[in-house]
Amino acid sequence: MPISSVISYDAIGYLAATLTTASFVPQAWHTFRTKDVSGISLGMYSAFTVGIALWLVYGLLLSAWPIVIANAITLVLASLILGMKLRYHAPTT
């Protein structure tokens, strides 16, 4: 029996989206609570946030709702953390 008849492709997408987005939440919550952004790389987080935005656009273009929902949530969280990094980041001398 092919896997497509047992599990829908969207079910796999929603499960993957749930796991990857949920795994991001504890770090986001910790950052919001403590406002400690010292361990966050500005370059990496900037690239990550742009990448998430592009995944969101890709999902919208394909009407792939698991991709859209997961990346919309992650984009909001990543943008907030990036904003905190820009606001609370102490410039190095």
N, C-alpha and C positions, 0 to 999 in steps of 0.2 A: 504494500500500500504506500503510495507516495506521501511524503511529508505534507504536501499542500492539502491533502484531504483530511489530515489529522489536525494540523495547526494552520491557521490562516497566516499569511505573510504579515498582515497588519498586527496580529496578536504578537508576533515576534518583535515587530517594530515598537509596539507600545510597551512591551516588557523591557526591551533595551532602553527605550526612552525613560521609563520610570527608574530603572536602575542607575543610569548615568546621571540623570538630573538629581535623584535622591542622594547620590554619593557626593554631589557638589554642595548640598544644603548645609551639612555640619560646618564646613569651612566658612561658608558665607555667614552663617549664624554667629560663629566665633568672631569673625571680623567685625560684624555689626555691633556685637556686644562689647568687645574690648577696644575697638577702633585701632587695633594694633595691625599696621600694614607694613611693618619693618621687614617681614619675611617675604613680601610679595615683590616680584620683579616688575617694574613698570613696563619694560619692553615686552616681556612675556605676556603680561596681562593685557596689554594693548593689542598684541597680535591675536591672543586668544579671543578677545571680545570681537574683533573684526571677523575672525574665523567663524564664530558663533553666528554673527549677523549674516554672513554669507551662507552658512548652512540653513538659516531661516529662509532666506531668499530662495535657495535651491528647493527646499521643501515646499514653499509656496508655488513655485513654478511647476513642480510635479504634482501638486495637490496631495502630497504625502503627509497626512495629518500627524502621524507619530513624530516625524521630523519637525514639523511646524510647532507642535505643542511643546515638545522638549526644548527646542532651541529658543522659543519665545520666553519660556520661564528662565532658562539659563542665561539668556541675553539680559534680562532684567537684573538678575542677581549679579552677573559679571559686570554690568555697567555701573551698578551701585558700588561694588567693591572697587572698580577702577576709579570712580569718582572720589571715593574715600582715600584711595592711594594718592590721587592728585591733591586732595585737600590736606591730608595729614602727613604727607611725606616731608620729612626734614631734609632739605638739600644738603648734600655732602660738600665739605670744604676741601 
